[in-house]
Amino acid sequence: MKRTLLSVGIIGLLSLGGCTTSSTSGYLESTEKSISAEQAKAGVSKLIFLRPEAKDGTIPTIFVNEQVVGSLAPNRYAQTWVCPGEQTIRVGTRAQAIRFGAGIRAQIQPNGTYYVHISETADHQFDVQLLDPQQGQQINQSLKRSHILDRQVPVCN
């Protein structure tokens, strides 16, 4: 009986080892959907990804500073939080998720909201473009919220 309990305990501890979170490139994976008071004081900003159209339904994978943020279906929008400073935003197909995909560098100001347009090109690749706030808000009104993307919480140093 003691051996069984000990074995179950050891297996449980080993399986929990993969559940730890780590902070890299200013991100901490989380299921939280809002920011804490500390993060608000650090000036975190919101990136809102917009995908108003699709040519063939290919789903892009979105990265911020080489951390996977998630995938975004057509006619959807999603958001994530980022720290102030230079951020690299990249999008690729699932096949290109590791090394390829269009990207931009954006200088993020504290406490801002930035709209990022994700569009599919004629050759089934993806393009990334920052929009001005007025244009971004207008496009965002016609889209449904995605439940896939909102899983990054910034850890600003």
N, C-alpha and C positions, 0 to 999 in steps of 0.2 A: 504494500500500500504506500509506504514512504517513497519507494523508488518510482512508482507511478506518478505521485504528486510532484516529486522532484523533476521527473522527465517533462511533465506538463508545464511546470514552472520555467524550466530552461527553454523549452520550445517557445513559450509565450514571450520570454524576454528576447530571444533571437528574432522573433517575428516583429517585435516592436522596434527593433534597431533600425529598420527601414522607414519608420514613421517620423524620424526626427526631421526638423526643418533646418535649412541652412540659408544664410544670407550671402548671396553673391550678386554682384553688379547692382546693388541697391534694391533687391527684391527678396521677399519672403513669401513662399507659396502659402496660400491661406484660402479658406472658404468664406472669410469675412467679406461683406459687401460694402462696408463703409470704413472711414478712417477714424483713428482715435484722436483725442485732443492733442496728444504729443505730435502726431503726424500733421495735424492741421497747423500747429505752431511751426513746424519745419517747412511749411509752405508747399506741401504736395499739390500737384496739379492733376487735372483729369484729362485723359486722352479718350475721345469718343471716336470709335471706328465706325465708318459708314459704308455700307455696301448696298447701294440702291438698285443695282442691276447685275445680271449675270448672262453670259452668252451660252454656256453649256452646263451650268450647275456645278462646276468644279469648286471645291471648297478650299480656300486659302488658309494656311497656318500663319499666324501673326506672331512676330517676335519683337520684344523691346529689350535692347542690350543683350541680344542673343539668348534671352530667356523666353521660352514658349509662353505666350499669353493665352492662346487658344485658337479656335477656328471660327470662321464667320460665314454663315449661310447667306444666300442672296436675300435682298429686301429686308435686311436686319441691321441693327446697330448694336454696339456693345461698348463698354467702357472699362478702363483700368486707371489706376493711380500711378503717378510717377513723381520722382524727386525733381526739384529744380536743377537746371544744368543741361548739358548736352546729352541727348538721348538718341539712340539709333533705333529706328523703326524699320522693320523688314518684313516682307510678305513673300511666301513661296507656296507652291503646291506641295502636297504631301510627299511627292517624290523628290522635291527640291528642298525639303525642310532643313536638311543639315547644312548644306553649303551654298545654295543658290537663292535667288529671289531678289526682286527689286527692293531697294531700301533708300531711306533718307536719314539725314542727321538733323535734328531739330533742337534749337536752343529753347528750353522750357523755362519760363519765368515762374516765380512763386505764385501759388494760389490762382492759377489760370485754368481755362478750359480750352482745349485744342481739339479741332475736328480733323480727322484723318480719313480721306476718301480712298477706298480700296476699289480699283476697277480692273476688269479682266481685259487683256489685250486681244487682238485678232489671232495671235499665235498661242492662246490659252495660257499666257503668263499673267502676272499681276503687276499693277502699277500702284504706287503709293504717292499721295499728294496731300500736303497740308492745305486746308481751306481757310478762308477768312471766316470769322465767327458768324457773320450774318448769313453767308451762304451755307455754312455747316448747320446752323439752326434750321434753316429752311428745308434742307434735305432731310434732316433728322425727323422732322414732323411727319413725314410720310412713311417712316420705317417702323417695324415692330422691334421690340427689344429682344436680343438674343440672351438665352440663359446659359450659354456655353462659356462666354469669355471672362466674366467678372471674377477672376480668382487670384489676382496678384495684389499684394499690399506692399507699398514701398517701405523700405527701412532706410531713412536718410541719415547720413553720418554728419 
